[in-house]
Amino acid sequence: MEESFIIEKIKSEDTRKYGFNLLVKAYQERVYWHIRKMVIDHDDADDVMQEVFVKIWRNLDKFREDSSLFTWIYRIATNECLGFLKKKKRRFFLPIHDVASELSDKLSNSQHVLLDGEAIEVKLQQALLKLPDKQRIVFNMKYYDDMSFNEISEITGTSVGALKASYHHATKKVEKLVLTD
Amino acid sequence: MKKLNDIRKNEELYKVPENYFDEFQARMSDLTSEESTVATVPARSTTLARLAYALPAVVLLLVVAYWSYTPGDAAEDLLADISTDELIEFLEQEGISEDELISLVDIPIEELEKELEEYSTSDLLEDFDDSELEEISEEIDLYEEYL
């Protein structure tokens, strides 16, 4: 589905609803995986998905085409995701029960993942949980979504130079944690 | 040492409920339909609805106006038929604030303040029985308010 076709539909009030349905169909899976890799739990991912698409629907008239539709959607999803994790962390007062270890436990649980807990893909996800949330989301966009630093810069509002440095540090740290043995 | 690129980018590492994406799309479609319906309610019907809600208040105003022009005990007799609880309930439902009620009382504000000063905490406590005090303390979350 061409992005320009969806934009044309959402721009007109008469076809906005149809345009939004096309938008959901075209982007829901990519947005879901972007969120799921960050929050790990499906129910949490579903909550954030709903927030993201409701926000998109209510702000369609504010989309100005100064960025691509995909970048705009990803920006909303990234902000909602980071906001969700921030709120979740505020709920835990005791260091013994931190969010990272809760999410890491979920990764070794067959209820949430398809692969064995010992699989290297699972170990990589667990190592990523040791990164700060923003660095983790940048890593995911670069490593899994193959996005350019320019695109990530538009989404996160961080300079390309800072993103390159952040990604380099994240890669070194994760390689050390996952691949040294 | 191995590199990260040696690890396959298994995105679909996680379990997703069957038909999740179809259901999510249907949910979003329902949401937009609901919001469109709310947004397109004709202005005329909202005005009628507002009038319907305002009707009891209009009737009350007419009754009050009638009382104020009726000499004798007729108004008092009518009032006596309505219990205090019913009156309080009616005022609560109508959303009349305490400030609005005070503004209707024909007593100078200085006099009210003086009376309030003379009214001690023990007088105040005497006006409530234990169950009422307990109810009030439940309504006020001390932790939220002061800590």
Interface residues (C-beta under 8 A of the other chain):
Chain A: K17 F20 N21 V24 K25 Q28 E29 Y32 W33 R36 K37 I40 H42 D46 M49 Q50 F53 V54 W57 R58 Q111 H112 V113 L114 L115 I120 E121 V122 L124 Q125 Y143 Y144 T171 V174 E175 V178 L179 T180
Chain B: M1 K2 K3 L4 D6 I7 R8 K9 N10 E11 E12 L13 Y14 K15 V16 P17 Y20 F21 F24 Q25 R27 M28 S29 L31 T32 S33 E35 S36
